[in-house]
Amino acid sequence: MRRKVILILFSIAYFVCKTNAFLDPISLTTLAAGAIGWMKYDFLKQNTYCRWNECCSAPYLKNNIPELNVLLEKNLFGQHIVQQTLVKAIGAYIQNIDSSRKPLTISFHGTSGTGKNYVSDFLAASLYEKSYNSKYVHKFTAGQLATVTQGELVRTIRNAIGDCPNSLFIFDEIEKMPPGIFDSIVHLLDHHTTQRGFDFSKAIFIFLSNSAGVEISKKLKTIIESGRWRDETTLHDFERIAELGAYNVIGGLYRSRMIESHVIDHFVPFLPLELRHVEKCIKKEFDKFCRYKATDEKISEVVRSAVTFDETGIFTSNGCKRVRRKVEALCFA
């Protein structure tokens, strides 16, 4: 209660300063007392402090699933499973978030350059008004967690949830993180995750990893050779491969209690890209950075300098990862 009273007083003072209003001390005290007596805390905060600062409420939390779908359709190539799975998973979670009993936890798996980081950025852009610059989007890399203890990680997440239960946590480069690093947060990701006043059930946790990428590529090659089209594949074809790959490869999820406890809701495979998909990436970058359209000759030039192929000879080993910088340099004038 004391914290709310302090924030109310601060909000009134903030409002006066922002609007250049003049109030003598007696009037200001009267206004504060009256506000505390009859105005709701949330109403006052929303109409003063939150008008100029990001708050854990609309319009800063926009949860725009149609926008997510459009961003994926326009910018993601060769990943029909990702689009189908993610839009449904996020959409259903947001729709039923008031009755949620656990946070949504998704693990992305695939080789480098297939779009995992792009998709996490699109997710932030569709959920928050300030996109990935929102203070409620928390991204961790292997380097950042190299010296962090399990207890410190738990405290960091708990403090973020205290600021906003609807937070997004993104963990990148999982395969480079020490085994067991996430064992301490399993209880935060499980059902009934309201602990000591912290509600974890409205948060989203995303894990990004290159693990299982090779296995996913081999499986896709086998499927194609059997006569099925790439676009006919489904989540069922790859999800178990992604789960086993994460569990058995040295890294943050190696022999992890997170997998053993089944708190990860979806293992999402990012399929390896073929040349035709990378060419679409190149054309997209040309549209952004060049004053002219990409010609076949220019596309071939970028492919020669930026793209390598894996042992199958069908799929690229680095996807679209190096395309942007190559196109930027080519278009510089």
Secondary structure, 3 states (H helix, E strand, C coil): CHHHHHHHHHHHHHHHHHHCCCCCHHHHHHHHHHHHHHCCHHHHHHHCHHHHCCCCCCCCECCCHHHHHHHHHHHCCCCHHHHHHHHHHHHHHHHCHHHCCCCEEEEEEECCCCCHHHHHHHHHHHHECCHHHCCCEEEECHHHHCCCCHHHHHHHHHHHHHHCCCCEEEECCHHHCCCCCCHHHHHHHCCCCEECCEECCCCEEEEEECCCHHHHHHHHHHHHHCCCCHHHCCHHHHHHHHHHHHHHCCCCCCCCHHHHCCCCCEEEEECCCEHHHHHHHHHHHHHHHCCCCCCHHHHHHHHHHHCCECCCCCEECCCCCCHHHHHHHHHCC
